[in-house]
Amino acid sequence: MLHSSERWKSIESLFHECLDLPAQARPAFLQERCGADLDLRRELEALLKSADEPLEALEQPVRLAARELAEGALPHVAPGQRLRHYEVLSMLGAGGMGEVFLARDTLLERKVALKILSPALDRDPRGLRRFEQEARAASALNHPNILTIYEFGRAEGIHFIASEYIEGETLRQRLSHAALPVADAVSIAIQIAQALEAAHASNIVHRDIKPENVMIRPDGLVKVLDFGIAKLNPGISLTLPQPVSPTQSISLSLAGLVIGSARYMSPEQARGLPVDARSDLFSLGVVLYEMVAGVAPFAGDTVSDVIAEILKGSPPRLKALVPAVPPALDAIVNRALCRDRDGRYQTAAGMLEDLQAFASHAAPARSSGPFAPPARFASSPGVPSAQLQNHPRSSRMTWAAAAILLVAVAGIWFAARMRKESAADQPPRTLAVMPFLNLRQDPSLDYLDFSLSDAITTELSSVSALILRPSSSVEKYRNQIVDVRKAAADLKVDALLTGSYLKDGDHLRINAQLIDVRSNRILWQDSMDLEFARLLEVQDRVSNEIVKGLELHLSPAETQGLNPQRPENALAYQYYLRGIDFYALGDYPSAIAMLEKSANLDSGYAPTFANLGKAYTTSATLRLGGRDQYDRAQAAFARAMALNPELVEPRIYMANMLTDTGRVEEAVPLLRTALAATPNNAELHWELGYAYRFAGMLTQSLDEGERARQIDPQVKISSSALNSYLYLGQYEQFLRSLPDQETPYLLFYRGLAEFYEGRTSPAAFDFDRAYMLQPALLPARVGKALSDGIAGHRTDARNLLNQTEDEMEQRGVTDPESMYKVAQAFAVLGDQAAALHALSHTIDGGFFCVACFTGDPLLKSLRGQAEYAHLLSIARQRHDAFQARFFPAGQN
């Protein structure tokens, strides 16, 4: 029931009057003052029922679980015990309805969290239903910012929920240290709003948004937990153990019952009234207020104190507590905390839009001068685009058949085009393969989304009539329902491959369609039914059809590329796809483990070895894996090229490794040869520009980098920078060239350009955020050292650099451009000896960019040193030899 402001005032006044009376006098008072207004009396009774309880009284399940644990009454679950296919590893803590354990899923080889139901609730059918509701409600919400529920089950008389295991800390733990910077608070709020938007779209209201129910992973991704008290609105049915009418709606909340944590309740929730999505938005406003101010807007020692504050009116404006808060953010929080829900944000999408607009338009303040103390930031420089996706999470496709089917689709389309037009008159088409939608959620297949896109792209990469967007370009569309026109505009392509699949037992139905975005026509669509046991057989059959469909205008090499060697072992192919997915997620150790398993089962599949080498190289460089992994990478690349001499990917990956390990003169011929065969491959152009940069050919490096982005604006979108602009002193051009992403790598380089410009406060902010997101990343460590220097903590900065350099040398990490960043930081900190030592390793390691060294203002303290002149001479000799070999006179 909605009330006018006068009604609110009446309820508030009566509530406080009644609180002042002895308990035995309250019924008569209510009878006299409420009269025939039964709704008013019920609302006041609901408030009074909880008014004198301690603040934590609403968390009875937690206390019950803790008491039962102390008394030994909880189910005996011990490390090593198995509940079905889950092996218990250790206890994580007490949850809202029982204990939570870390476990291993022995079928899928992954860590999971197991929530064990308290026996007291197990004996209570309503408690059991509430527990099951948590699983059903949350499992219906497949979204990156919502905890993924795998299973609701029972084993050995124990009810449990199996969910994904989240490493990180709760927002409560984060807030225990201090208030958050505005940028961090807004980023977290955006992700919570995204989760709520997905939940509300499914008619699910969380009703307990609070810092304890928000987890923050080390990479900054936010997960909303605990839909155990979510209210399912009409239209949502739950499958219960007992037969239930399919039209019956289940709601486990009772009229007048106050549920949730008092400090974060909306006024209507605190009064025990029915709630809707707007109640969650009020709670999010409270959380955002607390993140920025460091204190909750509604305080009190008892529930009655808190409720009185909530009902009394608006809390102090956020800007009154934190004067530096931008007015736009203050307005967002104020609207979210409107007591009258009609004046509040009406949808999560509305609040999300305002938060995103604030994040994208706010800019950090400027300051200048070396090591000026960093200012307190009042705005956010942006939020990772990966965190701004608003669509509900969709699961993944299945393996082999789907990949080959999509390749067939592409082949049929392009064959038809070639029959209509001559190859000379037809420009290359641009194509992106989008992730498929899982129409029946199956978490066991969720690794297939990105990995299939990668496999399809790899298989089509030899077709010169195609300009393909690499799978990394479509990674941001994971877990989304794709708007075809928007996606095509974003990716700058004129065609998309999209589709869906449905798994039913051992059968799979795949629906696929090829869309010409320019004409808004579906060029091809079909469905295919198959059994999992016949997947590899289907692959071979479809592959032959592709060769027939693309026989026009294909060179022998292209024909060979579209009829690649197939993996002989189905399980090996599953491990291969899992490895591709882990790599895309930045989990390089898991990627290596999966790809090694695949290679051990099937030693004849070239893409496995190509991607295994790439994983080794990335881990060796960015995670300081060192010389052993470089050696393994080279062996893997050699194996891939021996198995399939026409495969482009191992040449790209190997050239990158050769450049990073001081062998740029070997990388350039490899790349140039590959480009002669596939001139429209953006990654080849990018890697060639990367190699030229190491050799000091900065203009040529920029030409190749810009050519790569002309072919594919999304090339290397999350881990690339045109550093040659930086080395030429074109700082603003460099900043404009950076992709609009918030990855740790790009945050570091944004900070470095700002540092060059003398804007030390924004630089420190970006350096710190990069380090917070991924402290093990080598560039992030350098950025953290520069940030410490800006703050005047030079000893800490030098210690971090010394530790980083020692690890690089001990492990044989030979990425010389990263070592150059270490040399720059030492030079800025005034440690000339350490800077010269690092610069020596830079040049010995194969980064001999003379123009960079001579013009770099960060090396100013080294000029005039005899050792510096000697090192410069060594670098110039190698640069001149490189130029003479690859850019003879008249070809510069």
N, C-alpha and C positions, 0 to 999 in steps of 0.2 A: 504494500500500500504506500502510495506517495503522499506526502504531507506538505502543506504550505509552511512558510516560515513561522506563522503564528502557532501552528500545530506543534512544530519543533520546540518553540519556546515554552509552550504549555507542558509538554512532556518533560523537558529539561527542568522546569521549575518544580513540578510535582515529584520528580525523581529525587532532587536534592532535599525537598521538604520531608519526604518519606524516610530518607537516609538518616535524618536527625532524630527519628522516633525509635523507641524500643521495638524490638522485633514483634512482641505480642500486640503492639498498638497499630501495626501497619495494616492488617486486614480491614479494620474499621475505618481507617483513614481512606483507604482505596475505595471502599464501598461508598463512603460519603462523597469523595471528590470525583470519582469516575461515573457514578450513577449507572445509567443504562449503556454507557459507552464501553462495551465489552472489549473492543479492540484496544482501546487505550489502557484498560486494566491489564490485559494480557501482556502488552508491551512493557508496562511498568513492572509487572511481576517477573518477567523474564530478566529485566535488568537487575532487579533486587536479588534475584536468586543467586547471582554470581558476584554481587557487589562487594561483599566482605571477604571473598576468597583471596588467598595470596595470588600474586601475578602469575605464578607458574601453575595454577590450578587447572588451567585449560589444557595442560599437557599431561593429563593423567596417564595416558598410555606409556609415556616415557618413564614416569615414576614407577608405574606398575612393572614395566620391564626391568628397571633397575632393582626394584625390591625383589622380584622373583629371581633375578640373577644372584643377588646376595644370599637369598634363601635356598639357592640350588633348585628352584622350581622350574626354571626354563628347560626346554629340551636339551639333553646332553649332546652337544655337537662339538667335536674336538678336531684339531688339525689331523689330516690324514683320512678322516671319515668321508664316505661317499654318500651323497644323496642323488640317486640315479647316476647321471654321467657327470656330476659336479664333485670335484675333490676339494674338500675344505682345506684352506691353507692357514688362515689366521683370523682372529676376531678383529673387526674394525671398530665396533662400538655398539651402543644401544640405540635403536631407532625408535620411531614413533609407536611401533606396535611389537617390538621385540628386539632381537639381536641382529646385527649385520656382520657378515663374514666375507672375507676375501676368499674366492674359490677359483679353481681352474676347470674350465669346460674341456673335458678330455676328448670330446668329439671334434670340436672346432679349434682346439689349442689356443684358447684365449682366456684372459682373466675376466671374472665376473664378480658381481656383488650379490650375495645371497641374503635376503631379509627373511629371518625365521620368525614365524608367528608365535607370540606369547601364548602359553597354554590357557591362560585365563580368557583370552579373546577367542582361542580355539573352541573353548567350551561355550562361548556366547555366539549364537548364530548371527546376531547383528554385527558383532565384532568380526566374525569370519567374512560376512558379506562386505563389510567395510574394507577389510584387507584385500578381498578379491577385487573390490571396486578400484583400489589403487592400481592393481595390475591391469584391469580392463581399460580403465580410463587412460592411463599413461601409454599402454601399448597401442591404443588407437591414435596416438599423437606421434607420428613419425617425423621428427623435426630436429635439425642439428642442435638447437638450444634446449631440447627436452631430453631428459634421461631416457635412454632406450630400454624398454622392458622386453626381455627375451621370452620369459615363460612364467606362468603361474602353475605351480605343481604341488604334489604331495608325495612324500617318500618316507617310509618307516614311521607313519603316523604324524609326520611333521609337514605343515604347510609352509611353502616358501615362495618368494618371488625372486627370479633370476634376472638381473639387469646388468647393463654395462658397468664396468668399474672405472670410476673417474679418479685420476690422479690430480692432485691440486689441493686447494683449500676452500673452505666455505667463505662466503662474503662476511660472515660474522668474524671469522678468524682474521680476515684482511682488515676489517674495521677495528679490531682490537688494538692495532698499532696506532692508527691515526685516521683522520678524515682523508679521503682520497682526492687526488688532483681532479679538477673538473673533467678533463679529457677522459680519464679512466672511469669516473662515475658515469659519464654519459655513454661511453662505450658499453658498460655493463647494463645500464638501463635500456639501451637500444636492444640488446640481446634478450633481456627479459621480456620486453614488449613484443619482440618477434615470437617468442615462445607463447605468450598470451594470445597473440593474434591467431596463431595456429590452433590453440586450444579453443578459443571462442568460436572459431569457424566450425568447429565440431560440436558446438553447444556445450562445452565443458568449462566450468568456472573453477578455478583452482581453490580460492577461498583461504589460502594460507601463504601468501607471498610474504616472505620475511628473509633476512640475511641467512638464517640457518638452512633455508631451503634453496640456496643458490650456491652452486659450486663453480669455482674458477680454475680452469686448467692452467698449467704453466705457459701454454701458448696464448692465453688470453680468452679462449673460448669459454662461454658461460653455459652452464647446464642448470635448468630448473628441475628440482626434485619434488617428490612426495605429492602425488595426486591422490593420496589416501583419503582426504576429506573433500575431494572435488565434488561439486554438485553437478549432476547430469541433468540438463534441462530437458523438457519434453521433446520427444523425437529420438532420443538415444536409448537403446535397449541394451541390457547386459545379458550375457549367457551365463546363467547360474546353474549350479549342480541340479537343482530341482527344475522340472518342466515349467516354463514360463511362456505365457502368450507372446507371440512375436510382436504384438503391438503394445505390450505393457511397458510402461516407463518405470524405472526403478530410481528412487531417491532415498538415500539413507539418512538424510537430515530430517529432523523433526521440527515442526513449527515451534518457534520460540526458543530453540536451542542455540546458544551462543557458541560458535566453533571458531577456532583460529587463535592466533596469538594477539593478546589485547592491544599491544602498542601499534599493531599494523592493521587493525580492523577499520573498516569503513563505519560511518555512523549507523547505517542500516543494519550492518552485521552485528555491531555492538548491542543493538537493541533487539536482536533476535529475530529480525524480519527477513523475509526471503531476499536473496541477493541475486544479482546478475553480473554480467561482465564488468560493469562500471565499478563494482566493489574491488575487483582485482586491480583496476587502474588507480583507485585511491591508495591501495596498499603499495603499489609500485611508486606512487608519489611519496609516500612515507619513507620507503627505502632509499629513493633518490635524495630526498632531503637529508637523511642521516648520512649517506655517503659523502655529501659535500660539506655538511655542517659538523659532522662528527658526533652529533647528538640526535636522538629521535625527536620529532616535533611534539609528541604527546608523552609526558612523563608521569610517574607515580609509583608508589610502593605497593599498592594493591590494585586489584581489578577496578574497584569503584573509583579510585583516583584517576586511573587512565580513562575509563569510560566518561567520567565527568569532564575531563579535558577534551575528549573527542566530541562530546555533545555540546560543550560550552561554545565552541566556535572555532575560528581559524587560528592556527598556531602563529607565532611570530614569523614574519616573512623571512625567507631564506637570506635575502640580501641584508636584513638587519643583523644577522649573525655572522655572515661572511660578506663584508662590503664589496669584495672584489668580484663577486659572482656577477656575470653578465645579466643585464635585465631580461634578455630573452629566456635564459634558463630559469630565472626567478619566476617569470610568467608561466612557464610550463609547469613548474612544481606547484605554483599557486592554483592553477586551474585543476590539476590532478587532485588536490586536497580540498576542493570545494565540498562543503558539507552536504549541500543539496545535489543529489546525483544528476539532476537534469542540467546543472551548471557545469558539471564535470566533463572530461572527455567522454564521448559516448561510445567510442570504439577504440580498441588497441591500435588499429591502423591509424586513427587520427593522432593519437599520442606519438606513435612511432614516426609518423611523417614529420611532426614538429621536432622531435629529437634528432632525426637524421638531418633535417634542414639546419638545425643549430650546429650540428657536428661538421657539416660540410662548408658552412659559411664562416664559422668562427676562425680566427687566425691568431697565432701566438704573438705576444708583444715583442717588439724589437728592442735590442740593446746592442751596444758596440763596445769595442775595446777588448784586448786579450784578457781572458780569465775574469771578466766582469761577473760578479755574483749573479746566479740565475734568479730571475724574478718569479714570483708565484703566478702561475698561469691561471687565467680566468676563462679560458676557452679551449676548445679542442681543435687540433689541426686536421681532424678527420677521423674516420672510423674505418677499419678494414672492410673493403667491399665484400669480402667473404662473409662478414658478419651482418651485412645489410640485406641479405636475401630474406624475403618475406614469405616465401611459399612453403607449405607443409612439405615435410621430408617424404620423398618417395624412395622405395627400396630399389633393388637392382635387378638387372637381367640375369639370365643364365648363360653358361659359357658357350663353347664352340659353335653350335648351330646358329646362335644369334649373330656372332661375329661374321661368319661366312655368309649368312643370309644378307646382312647389310652390305657386304662387299658385292654380292650378287646384284642387289638393288642398284648400287652405284654403277656397276658394269652395264646393266640393261639400259639404264638412262643414257649413259654416255655413248653406248653403241647406237642407240636410236638417234641421238643428235648427229653422230658422225654420218649416218646414212642420209640425213637431210642436207647437210652442209659439208663442204670440203674442209679438210683440216687447215688449209691455208687461210680460209676466210673466217675461221672460228677462233676467237680468243680463248685462253684457258678459263674454265669455269672455277668458281670458288665454292668450296664445300666444307661444311662442318658436320661432324657426326655427334649427335647429342646423346646424352644419357637416356636410357630407356626407363619407363615407369613399371614398377612391380605392382600389378593390379591386386594381388593377394599378398599381403605383407609376409615376407619370409626372411628374417634376419640372417639366416645361414647363407644367404646369397648376396648379402649387401656389399661384398667386396668386388662384385662384377661391374658396378657402375662405371667407374673410371677405367678399370683395366680393359674392358671391352672396347671402349672408345679408343684407347691406346692401340689395342691389337688391330682394330679396323684401320686406323690411320696408318699404322706401319705397313699393312698389307697393300694399301692403295698408294703408298708414297712413291712408287716407281713410275706412276702414270704422269707423263709430262703434260698432258692436256688438263690436268687437275692442279689447282692450287688449294692445298688442304690446310685447314687450321689444325695445328698440333693438338693432341689430346689435352695438353696443359691449358689450352685456351678455353676449353669447354668444362674444365674442372669446376669452375665457379658455379656451373649449373647443376652440380650434384644436388640431389634431394629436392629438385624443383619441378613444378609443372611449367613447362616452357611456353612462353608467349612467342610464337614463331617469328612474327615480324620484328618484335623488339630484340630477340636474340640475334636474328640475322643482321639487323642494323648495328648492334653492338659488336658483332664479330666481323662485320663488313664482308658478308658472303651473299651470294645470290641463290644458294640452295642449301637445304638442311635435310639430313636423314634423322627421322624421329620414329618412335615406336613404343610399344608396351609389350608386356608378357604376363602370362598367368600360369602359375605352377599348380598342378593338382596331382598329388601323389608322385608317380614316376613319369607323368606326362607334362608336356610343356606346349603352350600355344603362344606363338610369337606373331604380333601384328606390327608391320613396318610400313612406312610411307616415305616417299621422296617428294619434297616440296620445292617447286620453283617459286621463290619468294617474289621475284620481279613481276610475274604474271599472276601470282596468288593461285597457282594451280597445283594439284597433286598429280605429279607425273607418273607415279607408280605406287600401288599399294597392294598388299597381299597378306595373307595369314598362313601359318605353317604349323601343323601339329606333328609332334614327334615324341619318341621315348628317349629318356636319358641314356639308356643302354646303346642306342643307335646314333649317338651324337657324332662320333668320329666318322661313321659311315656317311652320314648326311653331309658332313664337311666336304668329303671327297666328291660327292655327287654335285653339290652346288658349285664347287671350285671349277669343275669341268664346264658347267654352264656359263660361268663368268668368262672363261677363256674364249668360248664361242661368241658371247655377246660383245666382247671388246676386240675381236680380231681385226677390225678396221683400224688402220692408222696406228697400230701398235708396233713398236720395234721388237725384235726378238728378246731384248733384255726386259722390256716392259711385260711381254707375255710371260716370261719366266718369273718375273716378280709377282704376277697375279696368279701364279700356279705354284705357290711356295710349298716347301716341304712341310708336312703335317706332323704334329707330335704323335708318337706311337702309343703313348701311355696317357689315358684320360686323367688319371690322378696327377700326373706330372703337369698337365695343362692347367689343372685347377691351382696347383701350387704356383705356377707361373703367373696366373691372373691375380692371385693373392699378393704375390710379390710386387707386381705393378701397382696395385692399390696401396700397399704399405709405403712404397716409395713416394707416391703422390701426396700421402699424408705426412711426409717428413719423418717417418719411422724407418730409418735406414737399417738398423740392426735387424728388425723383423723382415724387411724386404730382402736383405741378404739371406736370412735363414730360409725363407720360402723359396727363393730362386735357387739356392744351393740344393734344397730337397728336389726341386724340379729337375735340375741338371743331373742329380744322382740317379733319378728314375728314368730319365730320357736324355742321353748325351748327344742326341743328334738334332736338336731343335735350336736353330741359330738365334732367334729372338731371345730365348732364355739367357744365352751367354752374353748377348749384347747388353741386355738390361742388368745382368749381374755385374758386368764390368762397370756400367754407369753407377750402380749402387756402391760398389767398392770405391770408385773415384770420389764420389761425393762425400762418402763417409771419411775417406782418407784426408780430404781437404778441410771440409767444414767441421767435422767432428774429431779432427786430429787423429785419425786412424793410422796415418803414416805409411812408411815404405812398404810394409807387408801387404797392405791393401792395394797400393799402387801396383805391386808385382802381380797380385791376383787379378787386378783389373786388366793389365796388359795381356795376360794369358787368356782371360775370358774373351777379350776383343779378338785376339788372334784366332781363337776357336770359332767364334761367330763368323768371321770373314772367310775362314776355310770351309765352313759348312755351307755358306751362301755368299759367294763373291759379289752378288748384285745387291745385297741388302745395304741400304744407305746408313741406317742408324748406327751400326758399330763404327763406321768411319767418322761420323759426327762425334760420337762419344770418345773414340780413341784420340781424335785430334785435340779435343778439349784436354784430355789427360796429358798428351804430349806437350801441349803449351804450358800447362800447370807445372810440369816436371822438368822444365828447362830445355825442351827439345822442339822449340817452335819451328826450327828449320825443317824438321820432319813433318810437322803438322800441316804446313802450308801446301806442299805438293799433294798430300792426301786430300785436302779440301778442294783444291783447284781441280783435281781430276774428277772428284765426285760432282762438282758443280758443272763441269762440261757435259755430264750425262743428265743431270737434273737441275737446270738453271733456275727453276722456280721454287727451289727449296729454301725457305726463309732461314731455317736453322743453320744450313750450310753457310749462307752469307754472314749470319751472325758470328759463327765460330771463326770464320776467316777474318772478320773485323777484330775479333778478340785477339787472334794471333798477331795481326798487324800492330795492335796497340802495344803488345809486349815488346815488339821490335822497334817501337818508336815511330812507326809510320802512321802518325795520328790522322792526317787528312784522309789517307786511304782507309784507315780504320772506320772513320765516320761515314765514308761513302758506303762501305759494306753494311754497317749497322743501319743506316737509313734505308738502304735497299732492302734489307731484311724486313724492316717495319713497313715499307711500302708494299711488299708482298703480303705480309701478315702483321697488322698492327698489334696483334696479341702475342707476338713471338717473345718467348722467355718473360712473360708478363710479370711474374712475381719474383724473379731472381735475376734481373738484368739491369744494367745501367750503361749509358754511353759515356764511359769515363774519359774518353778522349776530349770531350768538351771541357771536362774538369781540368784535364792536364794542359789544355790550351788557354786556361784562364777565362773561359766563357761560362761563368757560373750561372747566370740567369738562364742561358740556353740549356745548360745541363739540368737545372731544376725543371724547366719546361719539358725536357725530354723524359723525365722520370715517369714511369707508369703510375697511374692513380691507384696505388695499392699501399697497404700499411704492413707489409711484411717486414720482419726484422732487418733483412738485407737492405731493402729500399729505405727504411727509416734511418739506417746508418748513413747511407749515401746522401740522403736529404740533409741530415745533420752536418755531414762533412762540407757540403756546398755552403750551407749557412755559416759554418765556422770560417770558411775561406772569406766570406763576405763580412766577417766581423760581427755577425748576429749570434752572439754566444748563448744567449738565453734560449732562443728556439733550438739552437744546435744541441744544447745540453738536454733539452726536453726530448728531442728525437733520439739522441744517443741512449738516454735512460730507458725510453720505452722499448727500443730494440733489445737492450740487455734484459729488461724485465720479461719480454716475450720469449727470448731464447738465449740464455746466458752462456750456453756452450758454443754458440756460433762465434767463429773467430773475429769477423768484423765487429760484432756486437761488443766483444771484449775491448777492442781498440777504442770504440766509441765510448764505452764506460770509462776508460782511462782518461780520455779527453774531457769527459764530463766532470770527472773528479778533479782534473786540473783546473777547469773553469771555476769549480767551487773552492779552489785553494787547497785541495787534499792531494798534494803532489806526491807525497810518500805512498799513499794508497794507489795512486795512478801508476807510479813506477813499479810497485810490487806486482800489480796485475799484469803489466807489460812484461816484466821479467819472467813471471810464471808462464805466460803465454808463449814467449819466445823459447823458454826452456823446453816446454812440452813439444813445440814444433820441431826443435832440433833433436830431442831425444827420440821422438817417434818417426822422424824422417819425413815430416810434412814439408813438401817443397813448393807450395803455392807462393811464388815470389811476389806477386802483386799484393797479396795479403801481408807478406813480410815487409813490403814497402810501406804499408800503412803503419806497421809497428815502428819502422824507422822514422816516419813523419811524427808520430806521437812522441817518441823519445826526444826528437829535435825540438818540438814545441815545449816540452817539459824542461828543456835545458840540459839534458843528459847527452852531451855530445859523443862521448865514448860509446855509449850504448846505441846511439843513433847510427854512428858509423859502422859499428859491428853489424847491425841489422841491415844497413844499406849494402854492406859487403855480401851478405847472404842473399839479398835481393838480386844483385847483379849476377852473382855466381849461379843463382837458381834459374836465371833465364829471363828476367825482366830487365831489359837494357834500353829503356825509354829515355834516351838522352835529352830530348826536348822537354820532357817532364822534369827531370832532375835539375836542369839549368834554370828553369823558370818557376820552380815551385817556391812560393813564399814561405811555406812551412819549414823549408830546409835552410832558411836564412842563417841560422846560427852555425851551420856547417861550412859555409863558404869562407874561404881563406885558410881552411885547414889543409895541410899537405895530403893527408889521407883521403880527403874528399876529392882533391884534384886527381889523385892516382886512380880512385875508383871511377871517376868520370872518364878518364882516359880508357880504361878497360871497356866500359860500356860503349863508348864511341867506336872503338875498333870493331866490336861485334855488330853494332848497328850499321856501320859502313859496309861490312862484308855482307850483311843481310840485304841491304839496299842494292848492292852491286849484283847480287845473285838473282833477286826476285823483281827488282825494278831497275833494270839497266837503263842507261842514258836514253832519254826520249820516251820512257814509259812510266815516269813518275806520275 
